[in-house]
Structures are given as structure tokens and as C-alpha cells.
Amino acid sequence: MLRTCLSTVLALSVFFWAGCYEVVSLSREDYGKVNHFEEVSVLTDSAGVVNKYKFSKGMCVVQHDTLVGTGTRTSVIGEEEGVTVAIPTTKISVVEVKKLDVPVSLALAGVVAAATVGAILLIGIPGASGGPGSQPPVLR
């Protein structure tokens, strides 16, 4: 019984860290809000050289029309981590952000929790055998 309860609690606790995310592109007017998102991807195209930068939450900010941050740069050469950059917003082609979709995440967590409880009730509580007045099994 303890093992079943512990397994159920651990399975449901996963939903504190799981969520449904969506990726959206920001307009130039919204660049100042980049530090509020889970993940920020920036694409630059300067004289035909394309670079993609990826920043974790809080690792980039827009200051005086320049995006400043530390993250990962991907180019034709390869991928470099821990790169500190200062990119003028005029050189940015696209900014995509990953954000948590709270209503969908809560709905999904509710459905899974309800399905788990329903399955436990249909199968029966582990350790419970027989109804009131039932005889214990005879050991021979």
C-alpha cells in the first residue's frame, strides 16, 4: 500500500516540472521583454553570414536597442557555448521565444490525475481483497 501511494505521488509530482510550451516570434516592439521567457532564440543575418543564438531564461536583456546576453551560438562553423554577445536590434532578423502555456498544462495535468485516480478505483485499491464479511485466505 505504501509503495502504491508513493508511486502515485511521485508520478503526479512530475507535473510540477512538465508543461506545454509554445514558440512565438516577437515583434521589434516586444524585444524588451525577452528576459521574461523560458528560452530565447535570435537569428541574425549580417552580410550573408547567418548566426543563431540561444539564451536561457534571464540570460539576455535589451539595453539601449542592443540585445546583450550569454548563451549558445550556432553557425556554419559549429556550436559554441558560453558566448557573450551584444547584438544591435537592427541586425536581428527573428526573435523566437518559448513560453509556458499555463491553461493547456493545467488541463493536461488534470486529465492525467483524473485518469490515474480512475484507474486506481477501477482496478481496486492494492492490498484490499474481498468485501465486508469475506474470509481471509486459508494457508495450507
N, C-alpha and C positions, 0 to 999 in steps of 0.2 A: 504494500500500500504506500509506504513511504517513497519507494523507488518510483512508482507511478506518479505520485504528486510532484516529486522533484523533477521528473522528466517533463511533465506538463508545464510547470513553472518555467523551466529552462527554455522550452520550445516557445512559450508565449513571450519570454523576455527578449527574444531575438527581434521582435517588432519595435523595440525601443531604438534599435540601430538600423533597421531596414526602412526603406521608404521608396516611394515612386518619385523619380526625378524627371524633369523635362529640361530640354536645352532650347534656349531662345536667343535670338540676336538682339543686341541693344542698339538703339539709335544713338547718334552723337550726343544728343541732349542728356541721355541716361548714363554716359560713361562715368560720371562722377559717383555712381552708386556701385561700382564694381567690387568694392571691398565687402559688400553685404552678401555675396553669393558664394555657394559651396566651391565652385570651380569656375575659373575664367580662362577662356581660350581667345587669344588675339592673333589675327592673321595680318601680316604686313607684306607689302609688295613694293620694294624700293629698287628701281631700275632693273626690273625683271628678276630680282632675287627675292624669292618667297621664303618667309620665316613664319613658323607657328610657335607661339609662346603659350605655356600652360601654367597657371598660377593656382595655388590652393587658397582656401578662404583666408582673407586678411593679409595675403602676401603681395597685394598690389593696390595702388591707390592713384587717383588722378590729382595731380598738383599743377596748377597754372597751365592747363592744356597739355600736360605731359603725363603719360602713364609711367609710374615708377614702381618697380617691384622685383622680386626674386622668384625665379621659377625654372621651368624646363624649356629649352629652345630646341625645336626640331627644324632642320634644314636639309638640303641635299647632302650635306657633309655627314649628318647623323644627328644624334640627340645629345645635348649637354644639360646636365642638371646643375642647379645652384647658380644659374646665371642671373646677375643683377643688370637690369636694363632701365633706360629712360627713353621712352618712345613718344615723340610728339604725336598728338592725336590726329594731326593731318596726315601722318604716314600710316595710320591704321586703316585697313580695308574692312575688316569684320571683327566684331567682339561678340562672342557667344558665351553665355553663362548657363551653368547648371544649377537649377533651383529645385527645392523640395516641393512637391505638390501635396500639401497637407490634407485636403479633403479626400483625395484618392487614397492616400496612405492610411488614413483613419478608417475609411470604408473597407479597404483590403484587410487591415488588422482585425476589424470587427467580424468580417466574414470568416476568416480563418479561426478566430477564437470561438465563434458560434459553431463552426463545423467540428472543432476539437471537442467542445463540450457535448455536442450532439452525438458524436461518435462514442464518447465515453458512456453516455447514458444508454445508447442503443446496445452497445456490447455488454454493458454491465460494469459495475464498479469492481475492479480487481480485488480478489480476496473474499468477496461476498458470494456465497453459494447457497442456493435454495431460499425459500421464503420463510415466514414465521411458522414455527412448529416443525420444521424439517429436521430430519435426523442427521447427526454427524456421520461421516463415512466410517464403515467398520473396517478396521485393520486386521488382516489375517496373517 
